[in-house]
C-alpha cells in the first residue's frame, strides 16, 4: 500500500536501531509513500558535540533517496551540545512545519482521558 505519512519513533535506549539507518530502509519507506507523502522520524541527538552523529547520519542516509530532507528541532536553542529531539521529514516535495499542523488545533482536556 501507499501512505501519505509514515511516522518512525523507534529507539533502543536513546538510539535509533541501525536497521532503520540504512539506504535500503530509506528506499523501502520511499516506495511505500504516495507522491506527496512524507516520512517523519524522531531522532535524539545534538547539533554539536559527541551526540551529533545520529542526526547527521540519518540526514545523509535519507538524502540519498529523497529530494527533500528537513529537520525540525524540538528546542529553540540550536547552539547546544545537549541532546534533544529532532523531527526529520523526508519527501519528494518541500516540507514546511505549517503543513503538519491542523487548521483547528485539538485541545485535550482532563475529561478526554476519562
C-alpha positions as CSV (number, residue, x, y, z in Angstrom):
1,X,0.0,0.0,0.0
2,X,0.9,3.7,-0.3
3,X,0.7,6.0,2.6
4,X,0.6,9.8,3.0
5,X,2.7,9.7,6.1
6,X,5.0,7.1,7.8
7,X,6.0,8.0,11.3
8,X,9.0,6.4,12.9
9,X,9.6,6.7,16.6
10,X,11.8,3.6,17.4
11,X,14.5,3.6,20.0
12,X,16.9,1.3,21.8
13,X,17.7,3.5,24.8
14,X,18.2,6.8,23.1
15,X,19.5,5.4,19.7
16,X,17.6,4.6,16.5
17,X,18.4,1.0,15.7
18,X,20.9,0.6,13.0
19,X,18.4,-1.3,10.9
20,X,16.5,2.0,10.5
21,X,19.6,3.9,9.3
22,X,20.2,2.2,6.0
23,X,19.6,3.3,2.4
24,X,17.7,0.0,2.0
25,X,15.2,1.1,4.6
26,X,15.1,4.6,3.2
27,X,14.2,3.2,-0.3
28,X,11.6,0.9,1.2
29,X,10.0,3.9,3.0
30,X,10.1,5.9,-0.2
31,X,8.5,3.1,-2.2
32,X,5.5,3.0,0.3
33,X,4.7,6.7,0.1
34,X,2.2,8.5,-2.1
35,X,3.7,11.1,-4.5
36,X,3.2,13.8,-1.8
37,X,3.8,11.5,1.1
38,X,6.3,12.2,3.9
39,X,8.4,10.2,6.3
40,X,8.6,11.7,9.8
41,X,11.4,10.3,12.0
42,X,12.1,11.2,15.7
43,X,15.8,11.4,16.4
44,X,17.5,12.1,19.7
45,X,20.8,13.9,19.1
46,X,22.6,17.2,19.4
47,X,23.7,19.9,16.9
48,X,27.2,20.0,18.3
49,X,29.4,17.7,20.3
50,X,29.7,13.9,20.6
51,X,25.9,13.3,20.2
52,X,25.6,14.8,16.7
53,X,26.4,11.7,14.7
54,X,22.9,10.1,14.8
55,X,21.2,13.2,13.3
56,X,23.9,13.8,10.7
57,X,24.0,10.1,9.6
58,X,20.2,9.9,9.3
59,X,20.0,13.1,7.2
60,X,22.8,11.8,4.9
61,X,21.1,8.4,4.5
62,X,17.7,9.9,3.7
63,X,19.2,12.5,1.3
64,X,20.5,9.6,-0.9
65,X,16.8,8.6,-1.6
66,X,14.6,11.7,-1.0
67,X,14.6,15.0,-2.8
68,X,13.9,17.0,0.3
69,X,15.0,16.3,3.9
70,X,14.1,18.9,6.5
71,X,14.9,19.0,10.2
72,X,12.6,20.5,12.9
73,X,14.3,20.8,16.3
74,X,12.2,20.5,19.4
75,X,14.2,23.2,21.3
76,X,14.7,26.8,20.2
77,X,18.4,26.9,21.0
78,X,20.5,25.1,18.4
79,X,23.9,26.1,19.8
80,X,23.8,23.4,22.5
81,X,25.7,20.2,22.7
82,X,22.8,18.8,24.8
83,X,20.6,16.1,23.4
84,X,17.2,17.0,22.2
85,X,14.5,15.6,19.9
86,X,14.5,16.4,16.2
87,X,11.8,15.5,13.7
88,X,13.4,14.7,10.4
89,X,10.9,15.0,7.4
90,X,11.8,13.3,4.1
91,X,9.8,13.5,1.0
92,X,9.8,14.3,-2.7
93,X,8.2,17.7,-2.1
94,X,9.4,20.5,0.1
95,X,8.0,20.3,3.7
96,X,7.1,23.3,5.9
97,X,6.2,23.0,9.5
98,X,2.8,24.5,8.9
99,X,1.9,21.6,6.6
100,X,2.0,19.3,9.6
101,X,-0.3,21.4,11.8
102,X,-4.1,21.0,11.7
103,X,-6.1,24.1,10.8
104,X,-8.1,23.9,14.0
105,X,-5.8,22.8,16.9
106,X,-7.0,19.9,19.0
107,X,-7.1,20.8,22.7
108,X,-7.2,17.9,25.0
109,X,-8.7,18.3,28.5
110,X,-8.6,16.0,31.5
111,X,-12.1,14.9,30.6
112,X,-10.7,13.4,27.3
113,X,-8.8,10.8,29.3
114,X,-11.8,9.6,31.4
